[in-house]
Amino acid sequence: MWTDYRLNSSADTIASKKTKLARQIALWISQDLRPFNIASTNGFKKFAINTGIVKNIDEIPTERTIARTALNDVYISVESAMKENLKEIDLVFAIMVDIWTDNIRNRPYINISI
């Protein structure tokens, strides 16, 4: 169900790869409840370079890019996928809701467990 933003296309520009990486990081952050600054830590930078995800540190998106742009893209994609999944449910289901506000962006969030 999670959106797949592939990083491997040779036709991608550096900006496009950076955008896709930002979306992947935003997805990871939201799935595992990690802080936005995780991508700017030395450990993550070394990991990204040593595994070949990026060739230099400048290709790693900033936490601001992740929080303001990529997270919104991921939100829209996941919201759309959730709506499609809910349309396919034929049985009775229960919903559990958890609501909170992101203090950095002052944006409300809702977690729905089905």
N, C-alpha and C positions, 0 to 999 in steps of 0.2 A: 504494500500500500504506500510506502514512503516513496517520495519522488527520487528519481535517480538522475543525478547531474554528472554525466561522464566527463572525465578530464583528459581522455586519451587522444582525441582527434588531432591529427597533424595539421589540419586546416585551420584550427583555432588560433586566433591572435592571442598575444599575451594578455590583453585586457579581457578577452573572452574567457581565457583560462582562469584568470584571477576572479572573475565574476562567478564562474562555476565552482571554484574552490571556496569562495565566500559562502555560496549556497550550501555546499557540502558541510562546511564548518557550522553554519547556522542550523542545519538539520541535526548534526551531531550534538551541538549545544542544547538544542531543544529536546532531543530524545533522552539525553543523559543528564539534563539539568546542570550543565557546566557553565562557568562564568564566561562572559564575552571576551575577557582579556586572555583567555587560554591560548589563543593564536599568537599572542605577542610575547609569550614566555620563551625563554632560551631553549628549554627542553623541546617545545613544539617546533621551534625553528630548526633545531638540529635534526629532529625527526623528519621534518618535511624535506630537508636537503638530503639527508642520508638515504632516504627511501626513494628519492627521485621525483617526489611530488612537485617540487620546484627546483630550479637551478640556482636561484639566488634569493636572498631574503626579501628583496623588493617585490617579488611575485606573491608574497603572502599578504592577504588583505588585512587591513587594520580592524580593530574591534569596532570602530565607528562605522566602517563599511558593512561589517557583518550585522551590527545592530540596526542600522538605519535602512539598509537596502536589501541585503540578502535575506534577512529574517522575514521581511514582508513578502518577498517572492516565495519563500518556503511556506509561509502561512497560507497564502492564496492557493498554492498547489495542494497542500495537505487538506485544506478546507474543501476544495473541490473533490478530492479523492474520497473524503469522508462522506460527503453528500451522496456520491455515487454508491458507496458501500451501504449506506443506510437505505437507499432505494431498493436494494436487493434483498433486504431482510424480510422474510415471509412470516417469521414466528414472532411471538411476543418477546420483548426484550426490556431490560431495566437500564436506566441511565443513572450514573453517579456523577455529580458535578463538583468541581473544585475551582474556585475563582480567586485570582490574586492580581496584583498590579506590579508591573515592572517599574522599580523606582528610578532607573536610569532614564528610560524613555517616557515614564509616566503613562504607560499604556496598559489597559486592563487585559487580562487573559482569562480564559476559561479552559479547564481540562475536562473532557467528557469521557468517562469510561462506560463501555457498553458490555 
